[in-house]
């Protein structure tokens, strides 16, 4: 069996194709997915949960 010897630019070509594919995937993210993973949204969501927990939980428990 012959041994496989890749061309000199094989790694460069494959890595360029991988980077191009990853770029397409990132560009194709929906707006709502980008919003949900953003740091400000997560802080606002946790802050809203804290606010509701502090001010609504005592009212519900009465």
Backbone as a ProteinNet text record, in pm:
[ID]
protein_1_A
[PRIMARY]
XXXXXXXXXXXXXXXXXXXXXXXXXXXXXXXXXXXXXXXXXXXXXXXXXXXXXXXXXXXXXX
[TERTIARY]
83.3	0	88.5	50	129.1	98.9	198.4	176.2	126.1	37.4	-23.2	67.6	100.9	180.3	99.8	47.7	-32.9	52.1	-13.5	58.7	104.7	194.6	252.8	149.7	50.4	-48	-177.2	-174.9	-294.7	-350.7	-267	-312.5	-367.3	-298.8	-345.7	-482.6	-501.9	-630.5	-743	-717.2	-820	-855.7	-756.8	-784.4	-859.5	-829.6	-904.5	-1050.7	-1075.3	-1213.4	-1286.2	-1216.5	-1277.6	-1312.3	-1220.2	-1246.7	-1362.3	-1370.5	-1480.3	-1613.6	-1616	-1737.8	-1780.8	-1684.9	-1718.1	-1770.6	-1715.1	-1763.3	-1905.8	-1941.2	-2077.8	-2174.2	-2131.6	-2218.2	-2242.7	-2139.4	-2155.3	-2241.2	-2225.5	-2304.7	-2450	-2474.1	-2609.8	-2689.5	-2631.1	-2706.1	-2825	-2934	-3053.5	-3034.9	-3111.9	-3100.6	-3131.7	-3236.3	-3272.1	-3164	-3094	-2985.8	-2870.2	-2839.9	-2733	-2769.9	-2897.4	-2940	-2932.6	-2978.3	-2981.7	-2842.9	-2743.9	-2609.6	-2527.8	-2585	-2510	-2502.6	-2393.1	-2371	-2468.7	-2498	-2594.7	-2733.7	-2775.2	-2906.4	-2908.5	-2801.4	-2796.1	-2798.5	-2727.1	-2729.5	-2868.5	-2932.3	-3066.3	-3165.7	-3153.2	-3243.5	-3225.4	-3101.4	-3079.3	-3121.5	-3098.5	-3143.4	-3294.8	-3362.5	-3508.3	-3559	-3492.3	-3530.7	-3511.1	-3401.1	-3376.9	-3483.9	-3513.6	-3617.3	-3750.9	-3790.5	-3918.5	-3915.6	-3803.2	-3792.5	-3801.6	-3742.5	-3742.5	-3878.6	-3940.3	-4061.9	-4191.4	-4189.9	-4312.5	-4325.2	-4215.4	-4222.8	-4288.5	-4256.9	-4327	-4476.8	-4516.8	-4658.8	-4730.2	-4666.9	-4728.9	-4736.7	-4640.4	-4636	-4733.1	-4785.6	-4874.3	-5007.1
-116.9	0	124.2	219	341.5	431.6	504.5	599.2	730.4	793.6	919.1	1034.5	1115.6	1234.8	1355.2	1436.2	1551.4	1658.6	1741.6	1850.5	1950.8	2039.6	2134.7	2232	2267.8	2365.6	2300.6	2171.8	2100.5	2157.8	2173.9	2223.7	2365.1	2448.6	2586.6	2591	2510.5	2509.1	2460.2	2353.7	2298.1	2397.5	2461.7	2557.2	2679.3	2725.2	2836.9	2799.5	2676.3	2631	2619.9	2574.5	2564.1	2702.1	2798.2	2934.2	2997.7	2971.7	3025.9	2966.2	2837.5	2772	2825.2	2843.7	2899.5	3041.9	3119.6	3255.4	3257.4	3164.9	3156.3	3118.1	3027.5	2986.4	3101.4	3179	3292.5	3400.8	3423.4	3526.4	3483.3	3353.7	3303.3	3292.6	3332.2	3325.2	3419.9	3374.6	3457.6	3567.6	3674.4	3788.8	3750.3	3671.7	3635.6	3551.2	3468.6	3389.6	3479.6	3580.4	3673.1	3755	3789.8	3867	3781.9	3657.9	3572.4	3539.2	3534.7	3501.4	3625.9	3744.4	3866.1	3888.6	3943.8	3967.4	4068.5	4181.6	4275.7	4214.5	4130.4	4065.7	3974.7	3900.4	3810.7	3889	4001.6	4085	4143	4190	4247.1	4139.4	4021.2	3912	3872.7	3861.8	3826.5	3940.4	4064.2	4177.8	4181.9	4153.1	4147.2	4037.1	3924.1	3814.4	3850.3	3919.3	3963.4	4063.2	4157.4	4257.1	4189.9	4099.7	4030.7	3946.2	3884.2	3803.5	3886	4004.4	4088.2	4152	4202.4	4280	4202.2	4092.8	4015.8	3896.8	3839.8	3722.1	3753.8	3866	3895.2	3916.3	3972.3	3994.8	3861.3	3770	3638.6	3558.8	3576.1	3499	3550	3668.3	3724.7	3657.6
0	0	0	-84	-92.2	26.6	67.8	177.1	118.3	190.6	145.8	183.8	86.1	112	64.8	158.8	118.4	51.5	-25	-90.3	15	-25.7	68.5	124.6	45.9	92.5	142.5	167.6	210.1	340.8	440.3	570.5	558	481.9	465	397.5	293.7	223.4	313.6	388.5	476.4	585.7	645.9	752.9	700.6	579.4	520.6	500.4	456.8	438.5	573.4	674.7	807.7	861	849.3	896.8	819.5	690.5	610.6	655.5	683.9	730.5	867.1	957.2	1089.1	1076.6	984.7	963.7	913.1	826.4	777.6	888.2	975.3	1085.4	1181.5	1212.4	1303.4	1240.9	1113.2	1046.6	1035.3	1033.7	1017.3	1145.8	1258.8	1384.3	1378.7	1427.1	1431.7	1534.5	1518.8	1608.4	1751.8	1772.1	1909	1974.7	1899.9	1958.1	1999.2	1917.2	1952.2	2074.8	2088.1	2204.4	2330.8	2325.1	2443.6	2496.2	2410.9	2457.7	2491.9	2474.3	2504	2654.3	2697.3	2839.3	2899	2833.5	2891.5	2911.1	2818.6	2833	2955.2	2975.4	3091.3	3222	3226	3346.7	3369.7	3263.6	3277.3	3321.7	3268.3	3305.5	3451.7	3495.7	3635.8	3727.3	3687.1	3766.8	3777.5	3669	3671.4	3762	3762.5	3850.8	3996.5	4025.5	4163.5	4205.9	4118.5	4148.5	4177.5	4092.1	4113.7	4240.4	4269.9	4389.9	4516.7	4515.1	4635	4657.6	4552.1	4568.9	4553	4481.7	4462.6	4556.3	4597	4683.8	4818.3	4883.6	5009.6	4990.2	4878.1	4851.7	4834.3	4767.6	4744.5	4874	4962.2	5087.1	5194	5176.1	5278.3	5276.4
[MASK]
++++++++++++++++++++++++++++++++++++++++++++++++++++++++++++++

